[in-house]
Amino acid sequence: MEGNLFEYLDSILHEECFQKRGKKIWFRKTDSTILICEAQVSRYSNAFYLNFGIVFPELVNGNKMPKLSIDNWHVRGRFEEIIKDRKFIGSFPFEISTKDQVQLKDYLKENIKSCVVPFLLKYSSVEMVKREIAENVFDYGRMLTSNQV
């Protein structure tokens, strides 16, 4: 299942202009940011989580390509936090039935295209994030900032 679902994520994210780096990280460069998707394997179950984040290279190392590890992300959140789906359990199982696989793939594709990518693009301006933080309107409940902003 892991291979199939990661291949499917590849196709969804490729359609959204993401490139793959390593086995479980995808990234998309914009003019001033790098949008990231990471599949994080659970330590507690046979499942994984989808983390999404943003790196502002100008804040890290003068616009050079930074390491894409989650510790370097300036803005980050999990799939379910971004789509605000309170019914979603938080992780994707590696082993599920074929019927459930089809439903999961449709669910992923719909939400990545309609919610996740637009949300990441909204927060892809360092000036906008700084302004929202200064105005005390940045939505910390949906996306967490690291200590790098």
Sine and cosine of phi, psi and omega as CSV:
sin_phi,cos_phi,sin_psi,cos_psi,sin_omega,cos_omega
0.00,0.00,-0.65,0.76,-0.06,-1.00
-0.82,0.58,-0.77,0.64,-0.01,-1.00
-0.85,0.52,-0.72,0.69,-0.03,-1.00
-0.90,0.44,-0.71,0.70,-0.03,-1.00
-0.94,0.35,-0.63,0.78,0.04,-1.00
-0.92,0.39,-0.59,0.81,0.09,-1.00
-0.90,0.44,-0.62,0.78,0.03,-1.00
-0.92,0.39,-0.68,0.74,0.09,-1.00
-0.86,0.52,-0.66,0.76,0.08,-1.00
-0.79,0.62,-0.76,0.65,-0.06,-1.00
-0.92,0.39,-0.66,0.75,0.03,-1.00
-0.88,0.47,-0.77,0.64,-0.07,-1.00
-0.94,0.34,-0.54,0.84,0.07,-1.00
-0.88,0.47,-0.65,0.76,0.06,-1.00
-0.87,0.49,-0.44,0.90,0.01,-1.00
-0.99,-0.14,0.30,0.95,0.08,-1.00
0.95,0.32,0.43,0.90,0.09,-1.00
-1.00,-0.01,0.54,-0.84,0.10,-1.00
-0.93,-0.37,0.45,-0.89,0.00,-1.00
-1.00,-0.06,0.66,-0.76,0.11,-0.99
-0.76,-0.65,0.89,-0.47,-0.06,-1.00
0.96,0.29,-0.38,-0.92,-0.09,-1.00
-1.00,0.02,-0.52,0.86,-0.18,-0.98
-0.74,-0.67,0.37,0.93,0.01,-1.00
-0.77,-0.64,0.71,-0.71,0.09,-1.00
-0.82,-0.57,0.56,-0.83,0.01,-1.00
-0.62,-0.78,0.40,-0.92,0.04,-1.00
-0.68,-0.74,0.85,-0.53,0.04,-1.00
-1.00,0.08,0.69,-0.73,0.19,-0.98
-0.90,-0.44,-0.14,-0.99,-0.01,-1.00
-0.86,0.52,-0.64,0.77,-0.09,-1.00
-0.80,-0.60,0.05,1.00,-0.06,-1.00
-0.63,-0.78,0.16,-0.99,0.17,-0.98
-0.80,-0.60,0.86,-0.51,0.06,-1.00
-1.00,-0.02,0.66,-0.75,-0.12,-0.99
-0.73,-0.68,0.60,-0.80,0.18,-0.98
-0.83,-0.56,0.73,-0.68,0.02,-1.00
-0.75,-0.66,0.76,-0.65,0.14,-0.99
-1.00,-0.02,0.91,-0.41,-0.05,-1.00
-0.97,-0.25,0.89,-0.46,0.01,-1.00
-0.94,0.33,0.72,-0.69,0.00,-1.00
-0.94,0.33,0.62,-0.78,0.10,-1.00
-0.99,0.14,-0.30,0.95,-0.18,-0.98
-0.95,-0.33,-0.24,0.97,-0.02,-1.00
-0.49,-0.87,0.12,-0.99,0.03,-1.00
-1.00,0.07,0.91,0.40,-0.09,-1.00
-0.46,-0.89,0.05,-1.00,0.07,-1.00
-0.57,-0.82,0.32,-0.95,0.03,-1.00
-0.93,-0.36,0.40,-0.91,0.14,-0.99
-0.94,-0.35,0.89,-0.45,0.07,-1.00
-0.97,-0.23,0.62,-0.79,0.07,-1.00
-0.80,-0.60,0.56,-0.83,-0.01,-1.00
-0.35,-0.94,0.03,-1.00,-0.01,-1.00
-0.71,-0.71,0.66,-0.75,0.13,-0.99
-0.87,-0.50,0.70,-0.71,0.10,-1.00
-0.97,-0.24,1.00,-0.08,-0.08,-1.00
-0.81,0.59,-0.56,0.83,-0.02,-1.00
-0.90,0.44,-0.40,0.92,0.02,-1.00
-1.00,0.08,-0.25,0.97,-0.09,-1.00
-0.98,-0.22,-0.84,0.54,-0.14,-0.99
-0.48,-0.88,0.68,0.74,0.09,-1.00
0.89,0.45,0.69,0.72,0.07,-1.00
0.95,0.31,0.15,0.99,0.15,-0.99
-0.97,0.22,0.39,-0.92,0.00,-1.00
-0.92,0.40,0.91,-0.41,0.00,-1.00
-0.99,0.16,0.20,-0.98,0.17,-0.99
-0.90,0.43,0.59,-0.81,-0.09,-1.00
-0.99,-0.10,0.23,0.97,0.02,-1.00
-0.91,0.41,0.50,-0.86,-0.10,-1.00
-0.85,0.53,-0.44,0.90,0.02,-1.00
-0.90,0.43,-0.36,0.93,-0.01,-1.00
-0.99,-0.10,-0.03,1.00,-0.04,-1.00
-0.97,0.26,0.65,-0.76,0.06,-1.00
-1.00,0.04,-0.56,0.83,0.03,-1.00
-0.76,-0.65,0.70,-0.72,-0.02,-1.00
-0.45,-0.89,0.42,-0.91,0.04,-1.00
-0.21,-0.98,0.28,-0.96,0.03,-1.00
-1.00,-0.04,0.38,-0.92,-0.02,-1.00
-0.72,0.69,-0.80,0.61,-0.09,-1.00
-0.93,0.38,-0.45,0.89,0.06,-1.00
-0.94,0.34,-0.60,0.80,-0.04,-1.00
-0.96,0.27,-0.69,0.73,-0.07,-1.00
-1.00,0.09,-0.15,0.99,0.02,-1.00
0.83,0.55,0.68,0.74,0.02,-1.00
-0.99,-0.15,0.99,-0.15,-0.06,-1.00
-0.95,0.31,-0.28,0.96,0.04,-1.00
-0.99,0.14,-0.35,0.94,-0.04,-1.00
-0.94,0.35,0.71,-0.71,-0.11,-0.99
-0.99,0.15,-0.17,0.99,0.09,-1.00
0.96,-0.28,-0.50,0.87,-0.02,-1.00
-0.79,-0.62,0.37,-0.93,0.03,-1.00
-0.96,-0.29,0.82,-0.57,0.01,-1.00
-0.95,0.31,0.58,-0.81,0.07,-1.00
-0.95,0.30,-0.58,0.82,-0.09,-1.00
-0.91,-0.42,0.94,-0.34,0.05,-1.00
-0.63,-0.78,0.27,-0.96,-0.02,-1.00
-0.92,0.39,0.32,-0.95,0.01,-1.00
-0.87,0.50,-0.67,0.74,0.02,-1.00
-0.87,0.49,-0.73,0.68,0.00,-1.00
-0.92,0.39,-0.52,0.85,0.05,-1.00
-0.87,0.50,-0.71,0.70,0.00,-1.00
-0.88,0.48,-0.72,0.70,0.02,-1.00
-0.89,0.45,-0.66,0.75,0.00,-1.00
-0.90,0.43,-0.68,0.73,0.01,-1.00
-0.89,0.46,-0.70,0.72,0.04,-1.00
-0.89,0.46,-0.67,0.74,0.02,-1.00
-0.88,0.48,-0.72,0.69,0.03,-1.00
-0.88,0.48,-0.77,0.63,-0.06,-1.00
-0.86,0.50,-0.75,0.66,-0.02,-1.00
-0.86,0.51,-0.73,0.69,-0.09,-1.00
-0.97,0.22,-0.56,0.83,0.05,-1.00
-0.92,0.40,-0.69,0.73,-0.03,-1.00
-0.95,0.30,-0.66,0.75,-0.13,-0.99
-1.00,-0.05,-0.40,0.92,-0.05,-1.00
-0.88,-0.47,-0.82,0.57,-0.17,-0.99
-0.91,0.41,-0.82,0.57,-0.05,-1.00
-0.88,0.47,-0.73,0.69,0.06,-1.00
-0.86,0.50,-0.60,0.80,0.02,-1.00
-0.91,0.41,-0.71,0.71,0.03,-1.00
-0.89,0.46,-0.66,0.75,0.02,-1.00
-0.90,0.43,-0.58,0.81,0.05,-1.00
-0.87,0.50,-0.65,0.76,-0.04,-1.00
-1.00,-0.07,0.32,0.95,-0.05,-1.00
-1.00,0.00,0.19,0.98,0.08,-1.00
-0.95,-0.33,0.89,-0.46,0.00,-1.00
-0.88,0.47,-0.57,0.82,0.03,-1.00
-0.90,0.43,-0.66,0.75,0.02,-1.00
-0.91,0.42,-0.68,0.73,0.02,-1.00
-0.90,0.44,-0.72,0.69,0.03,-1.00
-0.87,0.50,-0.67,0.74,0.00,-1.00
-0.89,0.45,-0.73,0.68,0.00,-1.00
-0.89,0.45,-0.60,0.80,0.05,-1.00
-0.91,0.42,-0.72,0.69,0.00,-1.00
-0.89,0.46,-0.59,0.81,0.00,-1.00
-1.00,0.07,0.04,1.00,0.01,-1.00
0.85,0.52,0.60,0.80,0.05,-1.00
-0.86,-0.51,0.07,1.00,0.03,-1.00
-0.91,0.41,0.73,-0.69,-0.09,-1.00
-1.00,0.09,0.99,0.12,-0.01,-1.00
-0.91,0.42,-0.42,0.91,-0.01,-1.00
-0.93,0.38,-0.44,0.90,0.00,-1.00
-0.99,-0.15,-0.60,0.80,-0.02,-1.00
-0.72,-0.69,0.72,-0.70,-0.01,-1.00
-0.99,-0.14,0.59,-0.81,0.06,-1.00
-0.97,-0.23,0.53,-0.85,0.11,-0.99
-1.00,0.10,0.00,-1.00,0.00,-1.00
-0.98,0.17,0.14,0.99,-0.04,-1.00
-1.00,0.03,-0.26,0.96,-0.02,-1.00
-0.98,0.19,0.00,0.00,0.00,0.00
